[in-house]
């Protein structure tokens, strides 16, 4: 199904966080999604691209620490002090975590989206990689605070729903939400029906609010 150009458009991660926020915070998320180049960007994934690239390069190199050394050097060259410090923090946390012991072979991470109740929901994982014979599809929480269990679970459920509706869901158990802050990795075994009902209800509200943001 073609996505109308004027349709509200949110990432899976933003949508999952939005539905657990109070109304005034929901408007902030909608503003960030509608105007992605606006500031501040400290909670947006592009803010962490140097660190994410370092993680991908590390796995691509066969877990060579030189990839993290290069990533740290790239991060320290970032102009904005706050962004520089947080990217170095993420690289340091990753290097010390059990995630650095995994043997992952990165693969292309395609984008996909669905239209739900008039709202486009976009999906792209931070890392898609082969681990043994399993294809892992991973989100990373890179903020300096652990994500709560319900938000991470809802994110995975919504991602699985988008993959299912687009005909590309292989195994729901291979989706992961990795929290770099406390090194916790979460996966799910099913999509709860109340989650999708909640998403549909919020999509209708978002479609109403979008023109006023």
C-alpha positions as CSV (number, residue, x, y, z in Angstrom):
1,X,0.0,0.0,0.0
2,X,1.3,3.4,-1.0
3,X,1.9,5.8,1.9
4,X,0.3,9.2,1.3
5,X,3.0,12.0,1.4
6,X,1.0,14.0,3.9
7,X,0.5,11.1,6.3
8,X,1.9,11.4,9.9
9,X,5.1,9.5,10.1
10,X,6.7,8.0,13.2
11,X,9.5,5.5,13.8
12,X,8.7,2.3,15.7
13,X,10.8,3.5,18.6
14,X,9.2,6.9,18.8
15,X,5.7,5.5,18.6
16,X,6.4,2.9,21.4
17,X,7.7,5.6,23.7
18,X,4.9,8.1,22.8
19,X,2.1,5.9,23.9
20,X,3.5,5.7,27.4
21,X,3.9,9.5,27.8
22,X,1.6,12.2,29.1
23,X,-0.1,14.4,26.5
24,X,2.3,17.3,26.7
25,X,5.3,15.0,26.2
26,X,3.5,13.3,23.3
27,X,3.4,16.6,21.5
28,X,7.2,16.9,21.9
29,X,7.7,13.5,20.3
30,X,5.4,14.4,17.5
31,X,7.3,17.7,16.9
32,X,10.6,15.8,16.8
33,X,9.2,13.3,14.3
34,X,7.7,16.0,12.1
35,X,10.7,18.2,12.2
36,X,13.7,15.8,12.6
37,X,16.3,18.4,12.0
38,X,15.2,20.6,14.9
39,X,17.2,20.9,18.1
40,X,17.9,19.5,20.7
41,X,18.8,16.0,19.3
42,X,20.3,14.4,22.4
43,X,17.6,11.7,22.5
44,X,17.6,11.0,18.7
45,X,19.4,8.1,17.1
46,X,21.5,10.3,14.7
47,X,23.0,11.8,17.8
48,X,24.7,8.5,18.4
49,X,25.8,7.6,14.9
50,X,29.6,7.7,15.6
51,X,29.1,5.1,18.4
52,X,26.7,2.9,16.4
53,X,29.1,2.9,13.4
54,X,31.8,1.8,15.8
55,X,29.7,-1.1,17.1
56,X,28.9,-2.2,13.5
57,X,32.6,-1.8,12.4
58,X,33.7,-3.8,15.5
59,X,31.5,-6.8,14.6
60,X,32.3,-6.4,10.9
61,X,36.1,-6.6,11.7
62,X,35.6,-9.9,13.7
63,X,35.7,-8.2,17.1
64,X,38.9,-6.3,16.7
65,X,39.5,-3.7,19.4
66,X,41.1,-1.4,16.8
67,X,37.6,-0.8,15.4
68,X,36.6,0.7,18.8
69,X,39.8,2.7,19.0
70,X,39.0,4.2,15.6
71,X,35.4,4.8,16.7
72,X,36.5,6.6,19.9
73,X,38.9,8.8,17.8
74,X,36.0,9.7,15.5
75,X,33.8,10.5,18.4
76,X,36.3,12.8,20.1
77,X,36.5,14.8,16.8
78,X,32.7,15.6,17.0
79,X,32.3,19.3,17.5
80,X,29.4,19.4,20.0
81,X,30.8,18.6,23.4
82,X,27.7,16.9,24.7
83,X,27.5,14.7,21.7
84,X,31.2,13.9,21.9
85,X,31.0,12.9,25.5
86,X,27.9,10.6,25.1
87,X,29.3,8.8,22.1
88,X,32.6,8.1,23.9
89,X,30.5,6.9,26.9
90,X,28.6,4.5,24.7
91,X,31.8,3.1,23.1
92,X,33.3,2.6,26.6
93,X,30.2,0.9,27.9
94,X,30.0,-1.4,24.9
95,X,33.6,-2.4,25.1
96,X,33.2,-3.5,28.8
97,X,29.9,-5.2,28.2
98,X,29.1,-8.9,27.4
99,X,27.8,-7.6,24.0
100,X,31.4,-7.1,22.9
101,X,31.9,-10.9,23.3
102,X,29.2,-11.8,20.8
103,X,30.1,-12.9,17.3
104,X,27.8,-11.0,15.0
105,X,28.2,-10.6,11.2
106,X,26.4,-7.4,10.2
107,X,24.0,-7.5,7.2
108,X,22.2,-4.7,5.4
109,X,19.4,-3.2,7.5
110,X,16.6,-2.4,5.1
111,X,13.8,0.1,6.0
112,X,10.2,-0.9,5.9
113,X,6.9,0.8,6.9
114,X,3.2,0.2,7.2
115,X,0.2,2.5,7.2
116,X,-1.9,2.0,10.3
117,X,-5.1,4.1,10.9
118,X,-3.7,6.7,8.6
119,X,-0.2,6.9,10.3
120,X,3.0,5.7,8.7
121,X,5.0,3.6,11.1
122,X,8.7,3.3,10.0
123,X,11.1,0.5,11.0
124,X,14.8,0.2,10.8
125,X,16.9,-1.7,13.3
126,X,20.2,-0.3,14.6
127,X,21.9,-3.6,13.7
128,X,20.9,-6.6,11.6
129,X,23.4,-9.4,11.9
130,X,23.9,-13.1,11.5
131,X,24.7,-15.0,14.8
132,X,25.3,-18.6,14.0
133,X,22.4,-19.5,11.8
134,X,20.0,-16.9,13.3
135,X,19.5,-13.4,11.9
136,X,19.3,-11.0,14.8
137,X,17.5,-7.7,14.4
138,X,18.6,-5.4,17.2
139,X,17.6,-2.0,18.7
140,X,20.1,-0.3,21.1
141,X,19.2,2.0,23.9
142,X,22.2,4.3,24.0
143,X,20.9,6.9,26.5
144,X,22.6,7.3,29.8
145,X,19.6,5.7,31.6
146,X,18.0,2.3,31.3
147,X,14.8,2.0,29.3
148,X,11.9,0.6,31.2
149,X,10.7,-3.0,30.5
150,X,7.3,-2.0,29.2
151,X,8.7,0.5,26.6
152,X,11.3,-2.0,25.3
153,X,8.7,-4.7,25.1
154,X,6.2,-2.5,23.3
155,X,9.0,-1.4,20.9
156,X,9.7,-5.1,20.0
157,X,6.0,-5.9,19.7
158,X,5.4,-3.0,17.3
159,X,8.5,-3.9,15.3
160,X,7.3,-7.4,15.0
161,X,3.8,-6.2,13.9
162,X,5.4,-4.0,11.2
163,X,7.5,-6.9,9.9
164,X,4.5,-9.2,10.0
165,X,2.2,-6.8,8.1
166,X,5.0,-6.2,5.5
167,X,5.5,-10.0,5.1
168,X,9.1,-10.1,6.3
169,X,8.9,-11.4,9.9
170,X,11.1,-14.5,10.2
171,X,11.2,-15.2,13.9
172,X,9.9,-12.9,16.6
173,X,12.4,-14.4,19.1
174,X,15.3,-13.0,17.1
175,X,14.3,-9.4,17.7
176,X,16.3,-7.8,20.5
177,X,16.3,-4.6,22.5
178,X,19.8,-4.2,24.0
179,X,20.3,-1.7,26.8
180,X,23.9,-0.5,26.7
181,X,23.6,1.3,30.0
182,X,23.0,-1.9,32.1
183,X,23.9,-4.5,29.4
184,X,20.5,-6.1,29.5
185,X,19.1,-7.7,26.4
186,X,15.3,-8.3,26.0
187,X,13.4,-10.4,23.5
188,X,9.8,-11.5,23.3
189,X,7.8,-14.5,22.3
190,X,4.5,-13.0,21.1
191,X,2.7,-9.8,20.4
192,X,0.1,-8.9,23.0
193,X,-3.3,-7.9,21.5
194,X,-3.8,-5.0,23.9
195,X,-0.5,-3.5,22.6
196,X,-1.8,-3.3,19.0
197,X,-5.2,-2.0,20.1
198,X,-3.4,0.8,22.1
199,X,-1.3,1.6,19.0
200,X,-4.4,1.8,16.8
201,X,-6.1,4.1,19.3
202,X,-3.1,6.4,19.5
203,X,-2.6,6.4,15.7
204,X,-6.1,7.9,15.4
205,X,-5.2,10.6,17.9
206,X,-1.9,11.3,16.2
207,X,-3.6,11.7,12.8
208,X,-5.8,14.4,14.4
209,X,-3.0,16.2,16.2
210,X,-0.4,16.1,13.4
211,X,-1.6,19.2,11.4
212,X,-1.5,21.3,14.6
213,X,2.1,20.3,15.5
